[in-house]
């Protein structure tokens, strides 16, 4: 998950109604990064400093190798795993690098570095402004409130009613129930490896091994309450920082873009200009996904490989226009095909919107330094 060093944040404190408003949080909405980029003097000074750090050989240009730390930081900021972790994430790293090199240069000047970094960060800020990420500190207080409330018994019975208690071990039933609790209950993702090691497994230690391996009994509610009591104490000793985000992709962003011919034509021109072309100024249909990625922010779409459900829709839309046949097309044909794909994606999302809710445990310190942007500490605010 992205570190707070990349984004603007604002405190979301208590005083409102409802659990979500009374829980202390930090909202990453991109405001500070937008202000930074738009402050010409400050941003130019930052670029100067960071360019000098990245320019190891001091030749006044950044090689592909020297750009790698910047690309890795940007990847981490948009939630990608480390380079080399998967072909899908490596594809995105490659595209970020291509943004700097325009797909053909081997070195990047300071002005080019500044221009591309500005575009990338403003795009990230716009995305966060549209879909903020909420950083929550889960310390057991909300979970304690839930366990002590009248809702606990009702929800717990509902959780266990779908399980075959007589044929499953107590451990399995309790673990399954834990995984059904969410941040709204005050529980961090119970399937996260760090949470399992540091919160869940230690909470089971007060139960005997024999009991945990026996079929769940009539005392399942009492055992669940006992387990949650242990979890609460672990969270009080080891609070967990969770990044929560919600996104609905319903095609409305594509509809706005397609209805504004001036903006659409300008975006298509920009995308076409940066694509690799042959000596006849033609390109392969294989570049359609690259083009869609570069239009994603303007169309309110996730980048390709970020959301599986949307990837399926994109693949179907590209398949409908035979976009994977590798044929070479000229500018007008490429733009026409790209527009048809956007229209197809819009219709599918309007008919069946994709809702994505994610809760990711932030394993790295929120104030960690960055090779591209100055570090910004939100950990003190998140831990208040």
C-alpha positions in Angstrom: 0.0 0.0 0.0 1.1 3.5 -0.7 3.0 5.4 1.9 1.8 8.8 3.1 5.1 10.4 1.9 3.5 10.6 -1.6 0.2 12.2 -0.9 -1.5 15.1 0.7 -3.5 14.3 3.8 -6.0 15.9 6.1 -7.2 14.9 9.5 -10.6 13.4 9.9 -11.4 13.7 13.6 -14.3 12.9 15.8 -17.4 15.1 16.4 -19.7 13.8 13.7 -22.3 11.0 13.8 -21.5 7.4 13.2 -18.5 5.2 13.7 -16.8 6.2 10.5 -16.8 9.8 11.6 -15.8 9.2 15.2 -12.8 7.0 14.3 -9.6 9.1 14.0 -8.1 8.8 10.6 -5.9 10.5 8.0 -7.5 11.0 4.6 -5.0 10.9 1.7 -6.8 13.2 -0.8 -3.8 14.4 -3.0 -4.2 18.1 -1.9 -0.7 18.6 -0.6 1.0 17.0 -3.6 -1.2 19.1 -6.0 -0.1 22.3 -4.1 3.5 21.2 -4.3 3.5 20.7 -8.0 1.6 23.9 -8.7 4.1 25.9 -6.6 6.6 26.5 -9.4 9.5 27.7 -7.2 9.1 24.9 -4.6 8.6 22.1 -7.2 11.6 23.3 -9.3 13.8 23.3 -6.2 12.6 19.8 -5.4 13.2 18.5 -9.0 16.7 20.1 -8.9 17.5 18.3 -5.6 16.1 14.9 -6.6 17.6 15.0 -10.1 21.0 15.6 -8.6 20.5 12.6 -6.2 19.5 10.3 -9.1 22.2 11.6 -11.5 24.9 9.3 -10.1 27.4 9.9 -12.8 26.8 13.7 -12.8 26.4 13.9 -16.6 23.3 16.1 -16.4 21.0 13.3 -17.8 19.3 10.3 -16.2 20.0 6.9 -17.7 17.4 4.1 -17.5 19.3 2.6 -14.6 19.4 5.9 -12.8 15.6 6.3 -13.3 14.8 3.0 -11.6 14.6 4.3 -8.0 12.1 6.9 -9.1 10.1 4.4 -11.0 10.1 2.0 -8.0 8.9 4.8 -5.7 6.1 5.7 -8.0 5.1 2.0 -8.3 5.0 1.7 -4.5 3.0 4.9 -4.3 0.2 3.4 -6.5 0.2 0.2 -4.5 2.3 -2.1 -6.7 4.5 -4.9 -5.3 8.2 -4.6 -5.7 9.7 -5.0 -9.2 10.0 -8.6 -10.2 7.1 -9.7 -8.1 4.7 -10.4 -11.0 4.6 -10.0 -14.8 1.5 -7.8 -14.4 3.1 -5.3 -12.1 6.3 -5.3 -14.0 4.3 -4.3 -17.1 3.1 -1.2 -15.2 6.7 -0.4 -14.1 7.7 -0.7 -17.7 5.0 1.8 -18.7 6.0 4.3 -16.0 9.6 4.1 -17.2 8.3 4.5 -20.8 6.5 7.7 -19.7 9.9 9.2 -18.8 11.8 7.9 -21.9 8.9 8.3 -24.3 9.5 4.7 -25.2 12.6 5.4 -27.3 15.1 7.6 -25.4 17.9 6.0 -23.4 18.5 9.2 -21.3 16.3 11.9 -19.8 17.1 15.5 -19.3 16.2 17.5 -16.3 13.3 19.4 -18.0 11.9 16.1 -19.3 12.2 14.6 -15.8 10.3 17.5 -14.4 7.6 17.5 -17.0 6.8 13.8 -16.7 7.0 13.7 -12.9 4.6 16.7 -12.8 2.1 14.9 -15.0 2.4 11.6 -13.1 2.0 13.2 -9.7 -0.9 15.5 -10.7 -2.6 12.4 -12.2 -2.1 10.6 -8.8 -3.4 13.6 -6.9 -6.5 13.8 -9.2 -7.2 10.2 -8.6 -6.9 10.6 -4.8 -9.1 13.6 -4.9 -11.7 11.6 -6.7 -11.2 8.4 -4.6 -9.4 9.3 -1.3 -7.6 6.7 0.7 -8.4 6.6 4.4 -5.6 5.6 6.8 -7.1 4.1 9.9 -5.3 3.2 13.2 -7.0 0.1 14.6 -6.2 -0.2 18.3 -9.0 -2.4 19.6 -11.3 0.3 20.8 -13.9 -0.1 18.0 -13.7 -3.9 18.3 -14.3 -3.7 22.0 -17.3 -1.5 21.4 -18.7 -4.0 19.0 -18.2 -7.0 21.3 -20.0 -5.2 24.1 -22.9 -4.0 21.9 -26.3 -5.8 21.5 -25.3 -6.3 17.8 -22.6 -8.7 18.7 -24.8 -11.8 19.4 -27.0 -11.2 16.3 -24.1 -10.8 13.9 -22.1 -13.7 15.5 -25.1 -16.0 15.1 -25.4 -15.0 11.5 -21.7 -15.7 10.9 -21.9 -19.2 12.4 -25.3 -20.2 11.0 -23.8 -20.9 7.6 -21.1 -23.2 9.0 -21.3 -26.9 9.6 -20.3 -26.7 13.2 -20.5 -30.4 13.9 -18.1 -31.2 11.1 -15.6 -28.4 11.4 -13.0 -27.8 14.1 -13.4 -24.9 16.5 -10.2 -23.3 15.2 -11.6 -23.3 11.6 -15.0 -21.9 12.6 -13.4 -19.1 14.7 -10.9 -18.3 12.0 -13.7 -18.1 9.4 -15.7 -15.8 11.7 -12.7 -13.5 12.3 -12.3 -13.2 8.5 -15.9 -12.0 8.2 -15.2 -9.0 10.5 -14.2 -5.8 8.8 -12.6 -2.4 9.7 -16.1 -1.2 10.4 -16.1 -3.7 13.3 -12.6 -2.6 14.3 -10.9 -5.6 12.9 -7.9 -5.4 10.5 -7.8 -7.8 7.6 -7.5 -11.2 9.3 -6.1 -12.9 6.2 -3.1 -10.5 6.2 0.2 -12.3 7.0 1.3 -9.7 9.5 -2.0 -9.7 11.2 -2.1 -13.5 11.4 1.4 -13.7 12.9 1.1 -10.8 15.3 -2.6 -10.6 16.2 -4.5 -13.8 15.3 -2.2 -16.6 16.2 -1.2 -15.1 19.6 -4.9 -14.7 20.4 -5.4 -18.5 20.0 -2.7 -19.3 22.5 -5.1 -19.2 25.5 -7.0 -22.1 24.0 -5.8 -25.7 24.4 -4.8 -27.5 21.2 -7.2 -30.3 22.0 -10.1 -27.9 22.2 -9.3 -26.1 19.0 -9.2 -29.4 17.1 -12.5 -30.6 18.4 -15.8 -29.9 16.5 -17.3 -26.5 17.4 -19.7 -26.9 20.3 -22.7 -25.1 21.7 -20.2 -22.8 23.4 -19.1 -21.3 20.1 -20.4 -17.8 20.9 -18.5 -17.8 24.3 -15.4 -19.0 22.6 -15.7 -16.4 19.9 -16.1 -13.7 22.5 -13.1 -15.0 24.4 -11.0 -15.0 21.2 -12.1 -11.4 20.3 -11.1 -10.3 23.9 -7.6 -11.7 23.2 -7.5 -9.9 19.8 -8.6 -6.6 21.5 -5.7 -6.9 23.9 -3.2 -7.6 21.1 -4.5 -4.6 19.1 -4.1 -2.4 22.2 -0.5 -3.5 22.5 0.2 -3.6 18.7 -2.1 -1.2 16.8 -2.5 -1.9 13.1 -2.4 0.8 10.4 -4.9 0.0 7.6 -5.4 1.9 4.3 -9.0 1.8 3.3 -10.4 2.8 -0.1 -13.6 2.4 -2.0 -14.1 2.9 -5.8 -17.1 2.5 -8.0 -16.4 2.2 -11.8 -19.8 2.9 -13.5 -18.7 4.3 -16.8 -19.7 7.9 -15.9 -16.2 9.2 -16.4 -16.0 7.7 -19.9 -19.4 9.2 -20.7 -18.2 12.7 -19.7 -15.1 12.3 -21.9 -16.9 11.0 -24.9 -19.5 13.8 -24.7 -16.7 16.5 -24.8 -15.3 16.2 -28.4 -12.7 18.9 -27.8 -11.2 17.2 -24.7 -11.5 13.7 -26.3 -9.6 14.8 -29.5 -7.0 16.6 -27.4 -6.4 13.5 -25.3 -6.3 11.2 -28.3 -3.8 13.5 -30.0 -1.6 13.4 -26.9 -1.8 9.6 -26.6 -1.0 9.1 -30.3 1.9 11.5 -30.2 3.7 9.4 -27.4 3.1 6.0 -28.9 5.9 4.1 -30.8 5.4 4.3 -34.5 7.1 2.9 -37.6 8.6 4.9 -40.4 5.1 5.3 -42.0 3.8 6.8 -38.8 1.7 3.7 -38.1 1.5 1.6 -34.9 0.3 -1.9 -33.9 -3.0 -2.6 -32.3 -1.0 -4.1 -29.5 -0.6 -0.5 -28.2 -4.3 -0.2 -27.5 -3.9 -1.2 -23.8 -1.0 1.2 -23.4 -3.2 4.0 -24.9 -6.1 3.1 -22.6 -3.7 3.2 -19.6 -2.7 6.7 -20.6 -6.4 7.7 -20.8 -7.4 6.0 -17.6 -7.3 9.0 -15.3 -9.4 11.2 -17.7 -11.9 8.3 -18.2 -12.2 7.5 -14.4 -10.8 4.0 -15.1 -8.2 2.1 -13.1 -4.9 1.3 -14.8 -4.8 -2.1 -16.5 -4.1 -4.9 -14.1 -5.2 -2.9 -11.1 -8.8 -4.3 -10.9 -9.4 -7.8 -12.2 -13.2 -7.2 -12.9 -12.4 -4.1 -15.0 -9.6 -6.0 -16.8 -12.1 -8.6 -17.9 -14.4 -5.8 -19.4 -11.4 -4.2 -21.1 -10.2 -7.5 -22.6 -13.7 -8.2 -23.9 -14.0 -4.7 -25.5 -10.6 -5.1 -27.2 -11.5 -8.5 -28.4 -14.7 -7.2 -30.0 -12.7 -4.9 -32.3 -10.0 -7.6 -32.8 -7.6 -5.4 -31.0 -5.2 -8.3 -30.2 -4.6 -9.3 -33.9 -1.3 -7.3 -34.0 -2.2 -5.5 -37.2 -0.7 -2.2 -38.1 -3.0 0.8 -38.2 -2.8 4.4 -39.2 -3.6 7.3 -36.8 -7.3 7.8 -37.8 -8.0 4.0 -37.5 -6.2 3.7 -34.2 -8.1 6.7 -32.7 -11.4 5.3 -34.0 -10.8 1.9 -32.6 -9.8 3.4 -29.2 -13.0 5.4 -29.1 -15.1 2.3 -29.9 -13.4 0.4 -27.1 -14.1 3.2 -24.6 -17.8 3.2 -25.7 -18.0 -0.6 -25.2 -16.4 -0.4 -21.8 -18.8 2.5 -20.8 -21.9 0.4 -21.8 -20.7 -2.6 -19.8 -19.9 -0.6 -16.7 -23.3 1.3 -16.9 -25.1 -2.0 -17.0 -23.0 -3.6 -14.3 -20.9 -1.2 -12.2 -17.8 -2.5 -10.5 -17.4 -1.7 -6.8 -14.1 -2.3 -5.2 -13.4 -1.9 -1.5 -9.9 -2.6 -0.2 -8.3 -2.8 3.2 -4.6 -3.1 3.1 -2.3 -3.3 6.1 0.5 -0.7 5.9 3.6 -2.6 6.8 6.1 0.2 6.1 6.6 3.2 8.3 4.4 6.0 7.1 7.2 8.5 7.4 9.7 6.5 5.3 11.9 8.6 3.0 11.5 8.8 -0.7 14.1 9.2 -3.5 11.7 11.4 -5.5 9.6 13.4 -3.0 10.6 14.8 0.4 9.4 12.6 3.3 6.2 13.7 5.0 5.3 12.4 8.4 1.8 11.4 9.0 2.5 8.7 11.5 2.2 11.0 14.4 -1.2 12.1 13.3 -2.3 8.5 12.5 -1.2 7.4 15.9 -2.8 10.1 18.0 
